[in-house]
Amino acid sequence: APLEQPYHEKNAVGAALAMRERLAVLNSQRTRQGLTAIRSGIGIATGEAVAGQIGSLDRIQYTVIGDAVNVAARLETLTQEFPDYPILVNQATAESARENYSLKPLGPHLVKGRKEPVEVWAVLAKAKS
């Protein structure tokens, strides 16, 4: 099972920003080579999930399941509607990360698999110290 991470929301947002920075460098290189830029969206959701190995004796796979996993996937898909905001998080992640990162509320959005709307926030940058 995964280890407890006391700052998992902040770490996840920081990792997402680092991924976007590296992607910008890669896309700069690709553009110079006449290649198409790679687009990437990231969804992060804080909540309950179950992690573990499932499968049979022939094939075992480590996976995570739960509402937070589904919401994160839906947020990633939602980035296609917000091309200026490639990192989207849910309310719980925003509440934990807002001290360290600049966030913009995008309001409630209905996502597949949920009856209630999800409060969506865009991650803009690391907060100024």
N, CA, C and O atoms as a GROMACS GRO file, in nm:
protein
  516
    1ALA      N    1   0.085  -0.120   0.000
    1ALA     CA    2   0.000   0.000   0.000
    1ALA      C    3   0.088   0.124   0.000
    1ALA      O    4   0.202   0.120   0.046
    2PRO      N    5   0.036   0.234  -0.051
    2PRO     CA    6   0.116   0.358  -0.053
    2PRO      C    7   0.145   0.408   0.088
    2PRO      O    8   0.074   0.378   0.183
    3LEU      N    9   0.251   0.485   0.097
    3LEU     CA   10   0.288   0.546   0.224
    3LEU      C   11   0.211   0.675   0.245
    3LEU      O   12   0.176   0.743   0.149
    4GLU      N   13   0.186   0.708   0.369
    4GLU     CA   14   0.119   0.834   0.402
    4GLU      C   15   0.206   0.952   0.358
    4GLU      O   16   0.325   0.955   0.386
    5GLN      N   17   0.146   1.046   0.289
    5GLN     CA   18   0.215   1.166   0.242
    5GLN      C   19   0.143   1.287   0.302
    5GLN      O   20   0.034   1.321   0.257
    6PRO      N   21   0.202   1.352   0.402
    6PRO     CA   22   0.130   1.460   0.470
    6PRO      C   23   0.099   1.580   0.381
    6PRO      O   24   0.003   1.652   0.408
    7TYR      N   25   0.175   1.603   0.276
    7TYR     CA   26   0.152   1.719   0.190
    7TYR      C   27   0.122   1.675   0.046
    7TYR      O   28   0.169   1.736  -0.049
    8HIS      N   29   0.045   1.569   0.032
    8HIS     CA   30   0.025   1.511  -0.101
    8HIS      C   31  -0.039   1.608  -0.199
    8HIS      O   32  -0.006   1.606  -0.318
    9GLU      N   33  -0.131   1.693  -0.154
    9GLU     CA   34  -0.194   1.788  -0.246
    9GLU      C   35  -0.091   1.887  -0.300
    9GLU      O   36  -0.084   1.910  -0.421
   10LYS      N   37  -0.012   1.944  -0.210
   10LYS     CA   38   0.090   2.042  -0.252
   10LYS      C   39   0.195   1.975  -0.340
   10LYS      O   40   0.239   2.033  -0.439
   11ASN      N   41   0.234   1.853  -0.305
   11ASN     CA   42   0.332   1.780  -0.386
   11ASN      C   43   0.278   1.750  -0.526
   11ASN      O   44   0.350   1.762  -0.624
   12ALA      N   45   0.152   1.713  -0.534
   12ALA     CA   46   0.091   1.682  -0.663
   12ALA      C   47   0.084   1.806  -0.751
   12ALA      O   48   0.114   1.800  -0.870
   13VAL      N   49   0.044   1.919  -0.693
   13VAL     CA   50   0.036   2.043  -0.771
   13VAL      C   51   0.176   2.086  -0.815
   13VAL      O   52   0.195   2.129  -0.929
   14GLY      N   53   0.274   2.075  -0.726
   14GLY     CA   54   0.412   2.109  -0.762
   14GLY      C   55   0.464   2.020  -0.874
   14GLY      O   56   0.532   2.068  -0.964
   15ALA      N   57   0.433   1.892  -0.868
   15ALA     CA   58   0.475   1.799  -0.973
   15ALA      C   59   0.408   1.834  -1.106
   15ALA      O   60   0.471   1.827  -1.212
   16ALA      N   61   0.281   1.872  -1.101
   16ALA     CA   62   0.210   1.910  -1.223
   16ALA      C   63   0.273   2.034  -1.287
   16ALA      O   64   0.291   2.038  -1.408
   17LEU      N   65   0.308   2.133  -1.206
   17LEU     CA   66   0.373   2.253  -1.259
   17LEU      C   67   0.510   2.220  -1.318
   17LEU      O   68   0.548   2.273  -1.422
   18ALA      N   69   0.584   2.131  -1.252
   18ALA     CA   70   0.715   2.090  -1.303
   18ALA      C   71   0.700   2.016  -1.437
   18ALA      O   72   0.780   2.035  -1.528
   19MET      N   73   0.597   1.933  -1.448
   19MET     CA   74   0.571   1.863  -1.573
   19MET      C   75   0.543   1.963  -1.686
   19MET      O   76   0.591   1.947  -1.797
   20ARG      N   77   0.464   2.066  -1.655
   20ARG     CA   78   0.431   2.167  -1.756
   20ARG      C   79   0.556   2.245  -1.799
   20ARG      O   80   0.572   2.278  -1.916
   21GLU      N   81   0.645   2.274  -1.704
   21GLU     CA   82   0.770   2.343  -1.737
   21GLU      C   83   0.855   2.259  -1.832
   21GLU      O   84   0.908   2.310  -1.930
   22ARG      N   85   0.868   2.131  -1.802
   22ARG     CA   86   0.948   2.042  -1.887
   22ARG      C   87   0.882   2.026  -2.025
   22ARG      O   88   0.952   2.018  -2.126
   23LEU      N   89   0.750   2.022  -2.027
   23LEU     CA   90   0.680   2.010  -2.154
   23LEU      C   91   0.703   2.134  -2.240
   23LEU      O   92   0.715   2.124  -2.362
   24ALA      N   93   0.709   2.251  -2.178
   24ALA     CA   94   0.737   2.375  -2.253
   24ALA      C   95   0.874   2.368  -2.319
   24ALA      O   96   0.891   2.410  -2.433
   25VAL      N   97   0.973   2.316  -2.247
   25VAL     CA   98   1.108   2.300  -2.303
   25VAL      C   99   1.104   2.202  -2.420
   25VAL      O  100   1.161   2.228  -2.526
   26LEU      N  101   1.039   2.090  -2.400
   26LEU     CA  102   1.029   1.989  -2.506
   26LEU      C  103   0.957   2.046  -2.629
   26LEU      O  104   1.002   2.024  -2.742
   27ASN      N  105   0.848   2.118  -2.607
   27ASN     CA  106   0.774   2.174  -2.719
   27ASN      C  107   0.854   2.280  -2.794
   27ASN      O  108   0.840   2.294  -2.915
   28SER      N  109   0.937   2.353  -2.723
   28SER     CA  110   1.026   2.450  -2.788
   28SER      C  111   1.121   2.378  -2.883
   28SER      O  112   1.144   2.422  -2.996
   29GLN      N  113   1.176   2.267  -2.836
   29GLN     CA  114   1.265   2.186  -2.920
   29GLN      C  115   1.190   2.128  -3.040
   29GLN      O  116   1.240   2.130  -3.152
   30ARG      N  117   1.071   2.079  -3.015
   30ARG     CA  118   0.990   2.019  -3.123
   30ARG      C  119   0.956   2.123  -3.229
   30ARG      O  120   0.960   2.095  -3.348
   31THR      N  121   0.921   2.244  -3.185
   31THR     CA  122   0.886   2.350  -3.279
   31THR      C  123   1.005   2.384  -3.368
   31THR      O  124   0.990   2.402  -3.489
   32ARG      N  125   1.123   2.393  -3.307
   32ARG     CA  126   1.244   2.422  -3.385
   32ARG      C  127   1.272   2.312  -3.488
   32ARG      O  128   1.331   2.337  -3.593
   33GLN      N  129   1.229   2.191  -3.457
   33GLN     CA  130   1.250   2.077  -3.548
   33GLN      C  131   1.136   2.062  -3.649
   33GLN      O  132   1.136   1.970  -3.730
   34GLY      N  133   1.040   2.154  -3.644
   34GLY     CA  134   0.927   2.147  -3.735
   34GLY      C  135   0.822   2.045  -3.696
   34GLY      O  136   0.738   2.007  -3.777
   35LEU      N  137   0.826   2.001  -3.571
   35LEU     CA  138   0.729   1.903  -3.522
   35LEU      C  139   0.615   1.973  -3.448
   35LEU      O  140   0.626   2.089  -3.408
   36THR      N  141   0.506   1.903  -3.433
   36THR     CA  142   0.390   1.956  -3.363
   36THR      C  143   0.414   1.957  -3.213
   36THR      O  144   0.476   1.866  -3.158
   37ALA      N  145   0.364   2.061  -3.148
   37ALA     CA  146   0.373   2.068  -3.002
   37ALA      C  147   0.282   1.963  -2.940
   37ALA      O  148   0.178   1.928  -2.996
   38ILE      N  149   0.323   1.913  -2.824
   38ILE     CA  150   0.244   1.816  -2.750
   38ILE      C  151   0.157   1.891  -2.651
   38ILE      O  152   0.205   1.977  -2.578
   39ARG      N  153   0.027   1.859  -2.650
   39ARG     CA  154  -0.064   1.920  -2.555
   39ARG      C  155  -0.090   1.821  -2.443
   39ARG      O  156  -0.104   1.701  -2.466
   40SER      N  157  -0.095   1.872  -2.322
   40SER     CA  158  -0.118   1.785  -2.207
   40SER      C  159  -0.205   1.857  -2.106
   40SER      O  160  -0.183   1.975  -2.077
   41GLY      N  161  -0.302   1.787  -2.052
   41GLY     CA  162  -0.384   1.839  -1.944
   41GLY      C  163  -0.365   1.752  -1.822
   41GLY      O  164  -0.339   1.632  -1.833
   42ILE      N  165  -0.378   1.813  -1.705
   42ILE     CA  166  -0.357   1.740  -1.579
   42ILE      C  167  -0.475   1.767  -1.487
   42ILE      O  168  -0.514   1.882  -1.467
   43GLY      N  169  -0.532   1.662  -1.431
   43GLY     CA  170  -0.640   1.673  -1.333
   43GLY      C  171  -0.594   1.614  -1.201
   43GLY      O  172  -0.538   1.504  -1.197
   44ILE      N  173  -0.619   1.688  -1.092
   44ILE     CA  174  -0.580   1.641  -0.959
   44ILE      C  175  -0.702   1.652  -0.868
   44ILE      O  176  -0.766   1.757  -0.862
   45ALA      N  177  -0.733   1.543  -0.799
   45ALA     CA  178  -0.847   1.543  -0.707
   45ALA      C  179  -0.807   1.478  -0.576
   45ALA      O  180  -0.750   1.368  -0.574
   46THR      N  181  -0.837   1.545  -0.467
   46THR     CA  182  -0.812   1.491  -0.334
   46THR      C  183  -0.940   1.423  -0.286
   46THR      O  184  -1.049   1.478  -0.301
   47GLY      N  185  -0.926   1.304  -0.230
   47GLY     CA  186  -1.042   1.231  -0.180
   47GLY      C  187  -1.004   1.088  -0.149
   47GLY      O  188  -0.887   1.050  -0.153
   48GLU      N  189  -1.104   1.010  -0.120
   48GLU     CA  190  -1.083   0.870  -0.084
   48GLU      C  191  -1.058   0.785  -0.208
   48GLU      O  192  -1.119   0.805  -0.313
   49ALA      N  193  -0.966   0.690  -0.194
   49ALA     CA  194  -0.937   0.594  -0.300
   49ALA      C  195  -0.886   0.466  -0.236
   49ALA      O  196  -0.835   0.468  -0.124
   50VAL      N  197  -0.900   0.359  -0.307
   50VAL     CA  198  -0.848   0.230  -0.262
   50VAL      C  199  -0.735   0.192  -0.358
   50VAL      O  200  -0.752   0.198  -0.480
   51ALA      N  201  -0.622   0.154  -0.302
   51ALA     CA  202  -0.507   0.115  -0.383
   51ALA      C  203  -0.469  -0.029  -0.350
   51ALA      O  204  -0.474  -0.070  -0.234
   52GLY      N  205  -0.432  -0.103  -0.452
   52GLY     CA  206  -0.390  -0.239  -0.427
   52GLY      C  207  -0.376  -0.319  -0.555
   52GLY      O  208  -0.394  -0.267  -0.665
   53GLN      N  209  -0.342  -0.445  -0.537
   53GLN     CA  210  -0.324  -0.534  -0.651
   53GLN      C  211  -0.453  -0.610  -0.675
   53GLN      O  212  -0.515  -0.662  -0.582
   54ILE      N  213  -0.493  -0.616  -0.801
   54ILE     CA  214  -0.610  -0.695  -0.838
   54ILE      C  215  -0.573  -0.782  -0.956
   54ILE      O  216  -0.478  -0.754  -1.029
   55GLY      N  217  -0.649  -0.887  -0.974
   55GLY     CA  218  -0.626  -0.974  -1.089
   55GLY      C  219  -0.628  -1.120  -1.049
   55GLY      O  220  -0.684  -1.158  -0.947
   56SER      N  221  -0.566  -1.200  -1.134
   56SER     CA  222  -0.561  -1.344  -1.112
   56SER      C  223  -0.416  -1.386  -1.095
   56SER      O  224  -0.325  -1.302  -1.099
   57LEU      N  225  -0.394  -1.514  -1.077
   57LEU     CA  226  -0.257  -1.564  -1.064
   57LEU      C  227  -0.176  -1.539  -1.191
   57LEU      O  228  -0.055  -1.522  -1.186
   58ASP      N  229  -0.244  -1.537  -1.305
   58ASP     CA  230  -0.176  -1.515  -1.433
   58ASP      C  231  -0.139  -1.369  -1.456
   58ASP      O  232  -0.040  -1.338  -1.521
   59ARG      N  233  -0.219  -1.281  -1.403
   59ARG     CA  234  -0.194  -1.138  -1.427
   59ARG      C  235  -0.242  -1.056  -1.308
   59ARG      O  236  -0.362  -1.049  -1.280
   60ILE      N  237  -0.148  -0.995  -1.239
   60ILE     CA  238  -0.179  -0.908  -1.126
   60ILE      C  239  -0.139  -0.766  -1.163
   60ILE      O  240  -0.033  -0.743  -1.222
   61GLN      N  241  -0.225  -0.674  -1.128
   61GLN     CA  242  -0.201  -0.534  -1.164
   61GLN      C  243  -0.226  -0.446  -1.041
   61GLN      O  244  -0.323  -0.465  -0.968
   62TYR      N  245  -0.137  -0.350  -1.021
   62TYR     CA  246  -0.155  -0.251  -0.914
   62TYR      C  247  -0.244  -0.141  -0.969
   62TYR      O  248  -0.218  -0.090  -1.078
   63THR      N  249  -0.346  -0.104  -0.896
   63THR     CA  250  -0.439  -0.001  -0.944
   63THR      C  251  -0.496   0.079  -0.828
   63THR      O  252  -0.484   0.040  -0.712
   64VAL      N  253  -0.557   0.189  -0.861
   64VAL     CA  254  -0.632   0.269  -0.764
   64VAL      C  255  -0.772   0.289  -0.818
   64VAL      O  256  -0.791   0.310  -0.938
   65ILE      N  257  -0.870   0.282  -0.729
   65ILE     CA  258  -1.009   0.304  -0.767
   65ILE      C  259  -1.074   0.392  -0.663
   65ILE      O  260  -1.032   0.396  -0.548
   66GLY      N  261  -1.177   0.461  -0.704
   66GLY     CA  262  -1.251   0.545  -0.611
   66GLY      C  263  -1.295   0.676  -0.676
   66GLY      O  264  -1.254   0.708  -0.788
   67ASP      N  265  -1.378   0.750  -0.605
   67ASP     CA  266  -1.432   0.874  -0.657
   67ASP      C  267  -1.323   0.974  -0.692
   67ASP      O  268  -1.332   1.041  -0.794
   68ALA      N  269  -1.220   0.986  -0.609
   68ALA     CA  270  -1.113   1.083  -0.636
   68ALA      C  271  -1.041   1.050  -0.766
   68ALA      O  272  -1.003   1.141  -0.840
   69VAL      N  273  -1.023   0.923  -0.794
   69VAL     CA  274  -0.957   0.881  -0.918
   69VAL      C  275  -1.044   0.920  -1.038
   69VAL      O  276  -0.994   0.972  -1.137
   70ASN      N  277  -1.174   0.895  -1.027
   70ASN     CA  278  -1.266   0.930  -1.135
   70ASN      C  279  -1.273   1.080  -1.156
   70ASN      O  280  -1.273   1.127  -1.270
   71VAL      N  281  -1.280   1.157  -1.047
   71VAL     CA  282  -1.286   1.303  -1.059
   71VAL      C  283  -1.158   1.356  -1.123
   71VAL      O  284  -1.165   1.444  -1.209
   72ALA      N  285  -1.043   1.305  -1.084
   72ALA     CA  286  -0.917   1.349  -1.144
   72ALA      C  287  -0.917   1.324  -1.295
   72ALA      O  288  -0.874   1.409  -1.372
   73ALA      N  289  -0.966   1.208  -1.335
   73ALA     CA  290  -0.973   1.176  -1.479
   73ALA      C  291  -1.068   1.272  -1.551
   73ALA      O  292  -1.039   1.317  -1.662
   74ARG      N  293  -1.179   1.304  -1.488
   74ARG     CA  294  -1.275   1.398  -1.550
   74ARG      C  295  -1.218   1.539  -1.555
   74ARG      O  296  -1.244   1.612  -1.652
   75LEU      N  297  -1.142   1.579  -1.455
   75LEU     CA  298  -1.078   1.711  -1.458
   75LEU      C  299  -0.976   1.717  -1.571
   75LEU      O  300  -0.965   1.819  -1.640
   76GLU      N  301  -0.903   1.610  -1.590
   76GLU     CA  302  -0.806   1.606  -1.700
   76GLU      C  303  -0.878   1.625  -1.833
   76GLU      O  304  -0.832   1.699  -1.919
   77THR      N  305  -0.991   1.557  -1.851
   77THR     CA  306  -1.070   1.573  -1.973
   77THR      C  307  -1.122   1.716  -1.986
   77THR      O  308  -1.126   1.771  -2.096
   78LEU      N  309  -1.162   1.776  -1.875
   78LEU     CA  310  -1.215   1.912  -1.874
   78LEU      C  311  -1.112   2.016  -1.918
   78LEU      O  312  -1.148   2.125  -1.961
   79THR      N  313  -0.983   1.984  -1.907
   79THR     CA  314  -0.880   2.079  -1.951
   79THR      C  315  -0.894   2.110  -2.100
   79THR      O  316  -0.846   2.213  -2.147
   80GLN      N  317  -0.958   2.023  -2.175
   80GLN     CA  318  -0.979   2.048  -2.318
   80GLN      C  319  -1.073   2.167  -2.340
   80GLN      O  320  -1.065   2.234  -2.443
   81GLU      N  321  -1.161   2.192  -2.244
   81GLU     CA  322  -1.252   2.306  -2.253
   81GLU      C  323  -1.187   2.435  -2.204
   81GLU      O  324  -1.239   2.544  -2.228
   82PHE      N  325  -1.074   2.423  -2.136
   82PHE     CA  326  -1.003   2.538  -2.080
   82PHE      C  327  -0.857   2.535  -2.127
   82PHE      O  328  -0.768   2.507  -2.047
   83PRO      N  329  -0.831   2.562  -2.254
   83PRO     CA  330  -0.694   2.550  -2.305
   83PRO      C  331  -0.593   2.642  -2.235
   83PRO      O  332  -0.474   2.614  -2.237
   84ASP      N  333  -0.641   2.750  -2.175
   84ASP     CA  334  -0.550   2.839  -2.102
   84ASP      C  335  -0.517   2.787  -1.961
   84ASP      O  336  -0.428   2.841  -1.895
   85TYR      N  337  -0.588   2.684  -1.917
   85TYR     CA  338  -0.570   2.630  -1.782
   85TYR      C  339  -0.546   2.479  -1.790
   85TYR      O  340  -0.641   2.402  -1.773
   86PRO      N  341  -0.424   2.437  -1.815
   86PRO     CA  342  -0.396   2.295  -1.835
   86PRO      C  343  -0.388   2.211  -1.707
   86PRO      O  344  -0.376   2.089  -1.714
   87ILE      N  345  -0.395   2.276  -1.589
   87ILE     CA  346  -0.394   2.201  -1.463
   87ILE      C  347  -0.519   2.240  -1.386
   87ILE      O  348  -0.536   2.355  -1.346
   88LEU      N  349  -0.608   2.142  -1.366
   88LEU     CA  350  -0.732   2.165  -1.293
   88LEU      C  351  -0.736   2.077  -1.169
   88LEU      O  352  -0.692   1.962  -1.171
   89VAL      N  353  -0.790   2.133  -1.060
   89VAL     CA  354  -0.799   2.060  -0.934
   89VAL      C  355  -0.940   2.074  -0.877
   89VAL      O  356  -1.015   2.164  -0.915
   90ASN      N  357  -0.974   1.983  -0.786
   90ASN     CA  358  -1.104   1.993  -0.719
   90ASN      C  359  -1.093   2.082  -0.595
   90ASN      O  360  -0.984   2.128  -0.560
   91GLN      N  361  -1.205   2.105  -0.530
   91GLN     CA  362  -1.212   2.196  -0.415
   91GLN      C  363  -1.118   2.154  -0.302
   91GLN      O  364  -1.048   2.237  -0.245
   92ALA      N  365  -1.118   2.025  -0.269
   92ALA     CA  366  -1.034   1.977  -0.158
   92ALA      C  367  -0.885   2.001  -0.186
   92ALA      O  368  -0.811   2.039  -0.096
   93THR      N  369  -0.843   1.979  -0.308
   93THR     CA  370  -0.703   2.005  -0.344
   93THR      C  371  -0.674   2.153  -0.337
   93THR      O  372  -0.570   2.194  -0.286
   94ALA      N  373  -0.765   2.234  -0.388
   94ALA     CA  374  -0.747   2.380  -0.387
   94ALA      C  375  -0.733   2.432  -0.245
   94ALA      O  376  -0.647   2.515  -0.217
   95GLU      N  377  -0.816   2.383  -0.154
   95GLU     CA  378  -0.810   2.429  -0.015
   95GLU      C  379  -0.675   2.397   0.049
   95GLU      O  380  -0.623   2.477   0.126
   96SER      N  381  -0.619   2.282   0.017
   96SER     CA  382  -0.491   2.244   0.075
   96SER      C  383  -0.372   2.312   0.010
   96SER      O  384  -0.269   2.334   0.074
   97ALA      N  385  -0.386   2.346  -0.118
   97ALA     CA  386  -0.271   2.399  -0.193
   97ALA      C  387  -0.271   2.551  -0.207
   97ALA      O  388  -0.172   2.607  -0.253
   98ARG      N  389  -0.378   2.618  -0.168
   98ARG     CA  390  -0.389   2.762  -0.198
   98ARG      C  391  -0.284   2.849  -0.128
   98ARG      O  392  -0.256   2.959  -0.176
   99GLU      N  393  -0.226   2.804  -0.019
   99GLU     CA  394  -0.120   2.882   0.047
   99GLU      C  395   0.006   2.888  -0.040
   99GLU      O  396   0.079   2.987  -0.037
  100ASN      N  397   0.031   2.782  -0.115
  100ASN     CA  398   0.155   2.770  -0.190
  100ASN      C  399   0.142   2.799  -0.340
  100ASN      O  400   0.242   2.817  -0.408
  101TYR      N  401   0.019   2.803  -0.390
  101TYR     CA  402  -0.001   2.818  -0.534
  101TYR      C  403  -0.111   2.919  -0.564
  101TYR      O  404  -0.207   2.932  -0.487
  102SER      N  405  -0.096   2.989  -0.676
  102SER     CA  406  -0.200   3.081  -0.723
  102SER      C  407  -0.305   2.998  -0.797
  102SER      O  408  -0.273   2.923  -0.889
  103LEU      N  409  -0.429   3.014  -0.755
  103LEU     CA  410  -0.539   2.936  -0.812
  103LEU      C  411  -0.650   3.030  -0.859
  103LEU      O  412  -0.666   3.140  -0.806
  104LYS      N  413  -0.724   2.986  -0.958
  104LYS     CA  414  -0.838   3.064  -1.008
  104LYS      C  415  -0.962   2.976  -1.005
  104LYS      O  416  -0.961   2.867  -1.063
  105PRO      N  417  -1.069   3.022  -0.939
  105PRO     CA  418  -1.192   2.941  -0.938
  105PRO      C  419  -1.259   2.944  -1.076
  105PRO      O  420  -1.272   3.051  -1.137
  106LEU      N  421  -1.299   2.829  -1.124
  106LEU     CA  422  -1.370   2.820  -1.252
  106LEU      C  423  -1.515   2.781  -1.232
  106LEU      O  424  -1.589   2.761  -1.329
  107GLY      N  425  -1.557   2.769  -1.106
  107GLY     CA  426  -1.697   2.740  -1.076
  107GLY      C  427  -1.730   2.593  -1.080
  107GLY      O  428  -1.644   2.508  -1.104
  108PRO      N  429  -1.858   2.564  -1.055
  108PRO     CA  430  -1.902   2.424  -1.054
  108PRO      C  431  -1.922   2.372  -1.196
  108PRO      O  432  -1.971   2.443  -1.284
  109HIS      N  433  -1.884   2.246  -1.216
  109HIS     CA  434  -1.900   2.182  -1.347
  109HIS      C  435  -1.952   2.040  -1.327
  109HIS      O  436  -1.904   1.967  -1.240
  110LEU      N  437  -2.050   2.003  -1.408
  110LEU     CA  438  -2.097   1.865  -1.407
  110LEU      C  439  -1.998   1.780  -1.484
  110LEU      O  440  -1.958   1.815  -1.595
  111VAL      N  441  -1.959   1.670  -1.425
  111VAL     CA  442  -1.868   1.578  -1.492
  111VAL      C  443  -1.932   1.440  -1.497
  111VAL      O  444  -2.013   1.404  -1.412
  112LYS      N  445  -1.894   1.364  -1.596
  112LYS     CA  446  -1.948   1.230  -1.615
  112LYS      C  447  -1.928   1.145  -1.490
  112LYS      O  448  -1.820   1.145  -1.430
  113GLY      N  449  -2.033   1.074  -1.452
  113GLY     CA  450  -2.024   0.984  -1.338
  113GLY      C  451  -2.059   1.048  -1.204
  113GLY      O  452  -2.058   0.980  -1.102
  114ARG      N  453  -2.089   1.178  -1.204
  114ARG     CA  454  -2.123   1.249  -1.080
  114ARG      C  455  -2.260   1.312  -1.093
  114ARG      O  456  -2.291   1.371  -1.197
  115LYS      N  457  -2.341   1.301  -0.989
  115LYS     CA  458  -2.472   1.367  -0.990
  115LYS      C  459  -2.460   1.513  -0.950
  115LYS      O  460  -2.535   1.598  -0.998
  116GLU      N  461  -2.365   1.540  -0.863
  116GLU     CA  462  -2.343   1.677  -0.815
  116GLU      C  463  -2.227   1.740  -0.892
  116GLU      O  464  -2.133   1.671  -0.930
  117PRO      N  465  -2.234   1.872  -0.914
  117PRO     CA  466  -2.122   1.938  -0.982
  117PRO      C  467  -1.995   1.937  -0.897
  117PRO      O  468  -2.002   1.929  -0.774
  118VAL      N  469  -1.883   1.946  -0.963
  118VAL     CA  470  -1.752   1.952  -0.898
  118VAL      C  471  -1.704   2.097  -0.906
  118VAL      O  472  -1.705   2.157  -1.013
  119GLU      N  473  -1.662   2.153  -0.792
  119GLU     CA  474  -1.601   2.286  -0.793
  119GLU      C  475  -1.462   2.273  -0.854
  119GLU      O  476  -1.379   2.196  -0.805
  120VAL      N  477  -1.438   2.348  -0.959
  120VAL     CA  478  -1.313   2.335  -1.034
  120VAL      C  479  -1.228   2.460  -1.015
  120VAL      O  480  -1.278   2.572  -1.020
  121TRP      N  481  -1.100   2.436  -0.995
  121TRP     CA  482  -1.001   2.544  -0.980
  121TRP      C  483  -0.888   2.522  -1.079
  121TRP      O  484  -0.848   2.408  -1.104
  122ALA      N  485  -0.838   2.629  -1.136
  122ALA     CA  486  -0.722   2.622  -1.224
  122ALA      C  487  -0.598   2.660  -1.145
  122ALA      O  488  -0.599   2.756  -1.068
  123VAL      N  489  -0.491   2.584  -1.165
  123VAL     CA  490  -0.362   2.617  -1.104
  123VAL      C  491  -0.290   2.711  -1.199
  123VAL      O  492  -0.270   2.677  -1.316
  124LEU      N  493  -0.251   2.828  -1.150
  124LEU     CA  494  -0.185   2.928  -1.234
  124LEU      C  495  -0.034   2.924  -1.220
  124LEU      O  496   0.038   2.925  -1.320
  125ALA      N  497   0.015   2.921  -1.097
  125ALA     CA  498   0.160   2.927  -1.073
  125ALA      C  499   0.188   2.903  -0.926
  125ALA      O  500   0.096   2.897  -0.844
  126LYS      N  501   0.316   2.889  -0.895
  126LYS     CA  502   0.359   2.885  -0.755
  126LYS      C  503   0.338   3.024  -0.698
  126LYS      O  504   0.368   3.124  -0.764
  127ALA      N  505   0.287   3.032  -0.576
  127ALA     CA  506   0.261   3.162  -0.513
  127ALA      C  507   0.392   3.235  -0.487
  127ALA      O  508   0.496   3.173  -0.462
  128LYS      N  509   0.387   3.365  -0.494
  128LYS     CA  510   0.505   3.447  -0.464
  128LYS      C  511   0.531   3.443  -0.314
  128LYS      O  512   0.438   3.453  -0.234
  129SER      N  513   0.657   3.428  -0.276
  129SER     CA  514   0.693   3.422  -0.133
  129SER      C  515   0.700   3.559  -0.073
  129SER      O  516   0.729   3.574   0.045
   0.00000   0.00000   0.00000
